[in-house]
Amino acid sequence: MNTSHIPTPPVDADPQETAEWTQAFQSIVATHGAERARFVLDQLVRLAHTAQVGWSPELATPYVNTIPVDQQGSFPGDLAIEEKLASLMRWNALAMVARANGAYGELGGHIASYASAADLFEVGFNHFFKGSRGGDLVFFQPHSAPGVYARAFLEGRLNEADLAHYRQEITAPDQGARGLSSYPHPWLMPDFWQFPTGSMGIGPISSIYHARFMRYLSHRQLLDCAGRKVWGVFGDGEMDEPESMSALTLASREKLDNLVWVVNCNLQRLDGPVRGNGRIIDELEKLFRGAGWNVIKLVWGSDWDGLFARDTTGALVQAFANTVDGQMQTFAAKDGRFNRDSFFGQNEALKQLAQGMTDEQIDRLKRGGHDIVKIHAAYSAAAQHSGQPTVILAHTKKGYGMGQAGQGKMTTHSQKKLDEAALIEFRNRFHLPLTDAQAANLEFVKPAEDSAEMRYLHSKRTQLGGYLPRRETAADVVPVPALASYAAFATAAAGKEMSTTMAFVRMLGNLLKDPSLGPRIVPIVADEARTFGMANLFKQVGIYSSVGQRYEPEDIGSVLSYREAMDGQILEEGISEAGAIASWTAAATSYSVHGLAMLPFYIYYSMFGFQRVGDAIWAAADQRSRGFLLGATSGRTTLGGEGLQHQDGSSHLVASTIPNCKAYDPAFAGEMAVIIDHGMREMLVQQKDVFYYVTLMNENYAQPDLPAGVEADVVNGCYKFASYPRTTDGGYSHNSLKEITLMGSGAILTEVVKAAQLLAAQGVDVTVYSVTSWSELARDGRASLQRQMAGDASAPMPFIERQLQGSAGAIIAATDYVCAVPESVRAFLPSDRSYLTLGTDGFGRSDTRAALRGYFGVDAASIVRAALRQVGS
């Protein structure tokens, strides 16, 4: 074994003095116990700091179990039955994936991850994961989904036909089965999965903010979440994702002892070791301890207890300290003879420990994550711990039990097929009740309903409140006040100048006062409340803090002073868009997770939304979120001085790719009010699984009254704003008709209106349409086209085509976004009219709004030039 990585231990200049200190400390532990020993150590650390010795305690502990044998307690279950059940789950999960790939070869799937995590899941299912609506939340390691399906099969929630249609969601219904999604997807299996975790890193950060949101609900006295926990089972390789690590200090700062992570440390990612030249468990222990978490190391199984007890010289601990994960993976992939020679053969002390053990016994030495008794002890300690979140670092073998076909192999993550010999070896390894032929045919196994195993499985879930994962959607309707009661100032603005951002904030303040809806609103910001003019809400509803406000803010005398409170309503997430969107998702799914409908409004710089945390927004869509995302200071030219990375020209393009996201770019406060009102009714009253993205501007301009009767058109995406008949013949022949249609949205609609007035003065008849949603127009157009192509004679023409029948001439569309946004409707416009799009393609830059709009060619002058060219002048 290569030992070149092992550092040379420091030379002890005075061994006798060291021995005296060691004996003195051991005496304290033996005579006065661990508590006194910790006190003395703390005093010595303080003394070292005072003396500026430059030393701090090592955050990593020896490579052994945190919970010693004498403290692990007795196991409360039937170990033999639980081991048998876990073996059945392993087999059925393997059979499901292998059968699908044997039949089609292209479906994919994973066996090895669940093989390593099966016992971690099963102990949770049998003893800890509380079911029912008021139970625990569990985030499942995505590659282990086949194992969760295998358990649901034994529970009777899935049948054999369902398992036979793994990853066949389109063809399954034709066979009378339901297709099983590749990973946890609430959108695809809405009564089964609660949380999407397939995108690495999204599950960990989401679990933290869900745990914090439960505290928020409790502190605001909306829902009692005491006694409930959030469990997350994640992979060690997944911890490299920045989202996995980004909120660890939030969890400790908030003392989220309702949060338990189990990190499955099988030491492997897709291509090889997670840390081939180091030890990921040591690295994670340091990281989590430094972040303030309670860390439980679950490294070795019960078979090692006797070896540790006989090891009076510390040879085992020293050997583990000198073994990196790459070598540990090799030990997992090799047999007992190899491990005897390569591990226990390192020195005489280790050889002595292995004497009397057969090669098979050495081969069967379990890592802690495969020992049900040890797992239960770790989970129990985590569940009882208070004041901190807990992480359990569980040492496992990837592909555990797959033998030469996959255990510990570099290729094991992608292993989807096993030959007959490997299947029989797996059968033998887990003592499965299968003949050779049944094993080779990958037959599913399900004991009789009256068997001891099945009775045990059902009784355990009954004791814990019910089966999971299970997603429920029942929630009370939340009444929405009449539009005029909170937004009359916007719909009847009478030319008053304001920005749509300020109009939204005023609307939000009014909505918060509503006795029914107000308490359900969750305002969320990522350290930009003052930027968006929301400081007045600090006093009105307060900023949530789990400890209240322990200081006197420097602006306490101000009307807009900073106010934190335990029952505060605003979630101020600091400079973390990833954290803010995780909070938004927790609130936006409260209707299904908790049976309590909440309505989150997350307002942020629009550039820092879909572009920055788009994957998290996609996961929120998968989770059927309901709420509002507000992209403030939107567009590429409205935020003049901020420059390239702040100027958004593409968020509407990205938003249009999410099927249940309804994206709007209103130009005026009245339009925005109608959209917000409709969205609230759609989500809270009709309880549709949609969410809204609404862009807002920081530019002040005159706000017109909303024209009467256009509300439905505003929601559908487009309405006729005004007509501008020519005020002169412009020098044209009276026999020539000069007409043009202008379409605009958001910040650029005011430029479109200016252009229309200039064109009318030059002898052109102009009709202006306000486009509130390009993506809704495009979706409607595609839906109409699909019906027509399917032969539906009653299919209506696209909405945008019907609207444009009230105008004539060439069509020009101008927006503050890339041209691809207005181009999305081209196929659904009248075929006999030309169409030109103007947009802000390219990088943004800093200058005045006027200069920027001229540069990108979306100002009034540019629109006029384009229009005159279209009419042939």
Buried (B, 14 or more C-beta within 10 A) or exposed (E): EEEEEEEEEEEEEEEEEEEEEEEEBEEBEEEEEEEEBEEBEEEEBEEBEEEEEEEEEEBBBBBBBBBEBEEBEEBEBBEEBBBBBBBBBBBBBBBBBBBBBBEEEEBBBBBBBBBBBBBBBBBBBBBBBBBEBBBBBBBBBBBBBBBBBBBBBBBEBBBBEBBBBBBBBEEBEEEEBBBBBBBBBBBBBBEBBBBBBBBBBBBBBBBBBBBBBBBBBBBBEBBEBEEBBBBBBBBBBBBBBEBBBBBBEBBBBBBBBBBBBBBBBBBBBEEEBBBBEBBBBBBBBBBBBEBBBBBBBBBBBBBBBEBBEEBEBEBBBBBBBBBBBBBBBBBBBBEBEBBBBBBBBBEEBBBBBBEEBEBEEBBBBBBBBBBBBBBBBBBBBBBEBEEBBBBBBBBBBBBBBBBEBBBBBBEBBBBBBBEEEBBBBBBEBBEBEBEEEBBBBBBBBBBEEEEEBBBBBBEBBEEBBEBBBBBBEEBEEBEBBEBEEBBBBBBBBEEBEBBBBBBBBBBBBBBBEBEEBBBBBBBBBBBBBEBBBBBBBBEBBBBBBBEEBEEEEEEEEEEBBBBBBBBBBBBBBEEBBBBBBBBBBBBBBBBBBBBBBBBBBBBBBBBBBBBBBBBBBBBBBBBBBBBBBBBBBBBBBBBBEBEEEBBBBBBBBBBBEBEBBBBBBBBBBBBBBBBBBBBBBBBBEEBBBBBBBBBBBBBEBEBBEBBEEBBEBBBBBBBBBBEBEBEEEBEBEEEEEBBBBBBBBBBBBBBBBBBBBBBBBBBBBBBBBBBBBBBBBBBBBBBBBEBBEEEEEEBEBBBBBBBBEEBBBBBBBBBBBBBBBBBBBEEBBBEEEEBBBBBBBEEBBBBEBBBBBBBBBBBBBBBBEBBBEBBEB
